Amino acid sequence: MAPRVLVVFAVVPVFAAIFTRHTTGTHLDMQHVHARGAPRELGAEESPITDAYVSKYEVITKWPHKGDAFTQGLAFDEQGTLYESDGIQRRSAVRSINVPNGENIAVTRNSATDFGEGITVIGDKLVQLTWQNNVVHEYSLPSLTKTRSRKLACRGEPGGCKEGWGLAYEPSEGVLYMTDSTDKLFTLDPESLQSRGAARSIVDPRMGRAVYGVNELEWVEGELWGNVFPMYQGTASECIVRINATDASVIGWIDMRGLFGSQRVGVRQQPHNYVLNGIAYHKPSKRLYVTGKSWDHMYHVRVVPDEKVHQSAAHVASICSLGDASGLRG
Ligand SMILES: *[C@@H]1O[C@H](CO)[C@@H](O)[C@H](O)[C@H]1NC(C)=O
């Protein structure tokens, strides 16, 4: 009987440790996390890429997020520092975040007329779009010292970009991917900010329709991910879309429903305003963080395939609130 007793004593502390980590974990120390191992429990070493057309999420950890931050962009640098771009005139800024308490490490405010939008990291600089000013700002990292501001050159091109929404840097091709509120995906030269080739419509072949309002973009293991805010189609979505940047076709969807509903009442009462709008992927640890406009929390999430019964275009259409496929704005 003695061996059985030993087994019981050995197993209990392991479950206790996992339970504690899932429910109250607040640390971000990668060394500590890696030293403790157990990738399945931490979700740190698992790729977020699934073969499923529709995936869902599990929350690994949550931390506080500033409730006055109108999140428009979220990105890690190579060292693992997390940056956020916030919108709204007179409230816009870029800042680095001390994740466990949500407080700023460094902050650089935008001018009163700027409305901060998507951000991406290129080496040791942060690039920030603005919404309707056609200006792109650059900051050196990690200090967030502003180094230059340039015109969004694609705005002046025939069929060019309309507004600054999502932005992601793709390191192997060395290009920026950008969205502008429509169904178009723009490929920009990071230096000139001019289009490389014609913009393509983001189309889901299974649904047989274009996807409008793809917003905060993130480059995740060879795919382009974005949350979806079809603002000019009169709706807001709680889905993340996975895009093949080569042909702008939709690979799949992630059902993020439930996170928005976990925010405070003032946020929950405005589902068209305080949408999910931040996706950051830290490639070395394969960690995926998400948050939203004025949300109370920042989340470390794991992506998992949804049930087989949910693997259909009809299911996506029923849960993702993608709005009128014809669009209300040309
Ligand atoms: C992306 O599209 C290209 C061109 O259609 C195709 O060759 C490639 O396999 C696609 N990649 C994925 C991940 O679907």
Ligand as a Chemical Component Dictionary entry (heavy atoms), coordinates in Angstrom:
data_LIG
# 
_chem_comp.id                   LIG 
_chem_comp.type                 NON-POLYMER 
_chem_comp.pdbx_formal_charge   0 
_chem_comp.three_letter_code    LIG 
# 
loop_
_chem_comp_atom.comp_id 
_chem_comp_atom.atom_id 
_chem_comp_atom.alt_atom_id 
_chem_comp_atom.type_symbol 
_chem_comp_atom.charge 
_chem_comp_atom.model_Cartn_x 
_chem_comp_atom.model_Cartn_y 
_chem_comp_atom.model_Cartn_z 
_chem_comp_atom.pdbx_ordinal 
LIG C1 C1 C 0 -1.531 30.978 -49.786 1  
LIG O1 O1 O 0 -1.865 31.203 -51.127 2  
LIG C2 C2 C 0 -0.863 30.738 -52.036 3  
LIG C3 C3 C 0 -1.285 31.197 -53.435 4  
LIG O2 O2 O 0 -2.631 30.919 -53.690 5  
LIG C4 C4 C 0 -0.718 29.244 -51.895 6  
LIG O3 O3 O 0 0.295  28.775 -52.760 7  
LIG C5 C5 C 0 -0.354 28.908 -50.449 8  
LIG O4 O4 O 0 -0.334 27.524 -50.263 9  
LIG C6 C6 C 0 -1.363 29.492 -49.501 10 
LIG N1 N1 N 0 -0.926 29.310 -48.114 11 
LIG C7 C7 C 0 -1.732 28.920 -47.149 12 
LIG C8 C8 C 0 -1.115 28.828 -45.781 13 
LIG O5 O5 O 0 -2.907 28.679 -47.312 14 
# 
loop_
_chem_comp_bond.comp_id 
_chem_comp_bond.atom_id_1 
_chem_comp_bond.atom_id_2 
_chem_comp_bond.value_order 
_chem_comp_bond.pdbx_ordinal 
LIG C1 O1 SING 1  
LIG C1 C6 SING 2  
LIG O1 C2 SING 3  
LIG C2 C3 SING 4  
LIG C2 C4 SING 5  
LIG C3 O2 SING 6  
LIG C4 O3 SING 7  
LIG C4 C5 SING 8  
LIG C5 O4 SING 9  
LIG C5 C6 SING 10 
LIG C6 N1 SING 11 
LIG N1 C7 SING 12 
LIG C7 C8 SING 13 
LIG C7 O5 DOUB 14 
# 
